[in-house]
Amino acid sequence: MSQSIITVTVKLFAAYQEAYQVSELILELPDGTPVSAVCDRLIAQHSELAQWREITRFGINLNFVPPETPLQNGDEVVLIPPVSGG
C-alpha cells in the first residue's frame, strides 16, 4: 500500500529565509510527517542551518506546536529560529 502525499506551505524567517533567499517554500511530504522533519529536510539542503536545529520553534496554522506534531495536507508551517533586534 502506498502512502499518501500531502502538500504544505513553509514560511521562512530569519536564518532560514537568508539561506533559501525566499520567504516560503511548497513541500510535498508523506501524510503524517512530523513538523520537525520539515526542519530536518531544510537543514539537509543547507547544512549551515544545523546550528539552529535544537532551538527552532515550530508553528502550524498560526499555533505553536511540539516537534512531533503530524502535518496534514494544506498546513501552513513556520520555522522560527531565535531572532534578536534593536
C-alpha positions in Angstrom: 0.0 0.0 0.0 1.5 3.4 -1.0 1.5 6.3 1.4 -0.5 9.4 0.6 1.4 12.6 -0.2 0.5 15.9 1.3 1.4 19.5 0.3 2.4 22.1 2.9 3.5 25.7 2.7 6.6 26.5 4.7 7.0 30.2 5.7 10.7 31.0 6.3 12.1 33.6 8.7 15.5 34.9 9.8 18.3 32.4 9.1 16.1 30.0 7.1 14.9 32.8 4.8 18.5 34.0 4.4 19.7 30.5 3.4 16.9 29.9 0.9 16.6 33.5 -0.4 12.8 33.1 -0.5 10.0 33.8 2.1 8.2 30.5 1.5 8.5 27.0 0.1 5.9 24.5 -1.0 6.9 20.9 0.0 5.4 17.5 -0.7 5.7 15.1 2.2 4.3 11.7 3.2 1.0 12.1 5.1 1.6 12.2 8.9 5.2 13.5 8.6 6.1 15.3 11.9 6.7 19.0 11.6 10.3 18.5 12.8 11.0 16.6 9.6 10.5 19.9 7.7 13.4 21.4 9.6 15.5 18.3 9.0 14.8 18.5 5.3 15.8 22.1 5.1 19.0 21.6 7.1 19.9 18.6 4.8 19.8 21.0 1.9 21.6 23.9 3.7 23.9 22.5 6.3 24.7 26.0 7.7 21.3 25.9 9.3 22.2 22.9 11.6 23.2 25.3 14.4 19.5 26.3 14.7 18.0 22.8 14.8 17.7 22.4 18.6 16.4 26.0 19.2 13.9 26.4 16.4 10.3 26.6 17.3 7.5 25.2 15.1 4.1 26.5 14.2 1.3 25.0 12.2 -1.6 27.2 11.0 -0.7 30.1 13.4 -0.3 27.9 16.5 2.9 26.9 18.2 3.2 23.1 18.3 5.6 20.4 19.6 8.1 19.0 17.1 6.4 15.6 16.9 3.0 17.1 15.7 2.0 15.4 12.4 1.4 17.5 9.3 -1.8 17.4 7.3 -2.5 18.4 3.7 -2.7 22.2 3.2 -1.0 23.1 6.5 1.0 26.3 6.8 4.2 25.6 8.7 6.5 28.2 10.2 10.1 27.6 11.5 11.1 30.2 14.0 14.7 30.4 15.0 15.7 32.8 17.7 16.0 36.4 16.5 17.4 39.5 18.0 16.6 43.0 17.3 17.2 46.5 18.4 
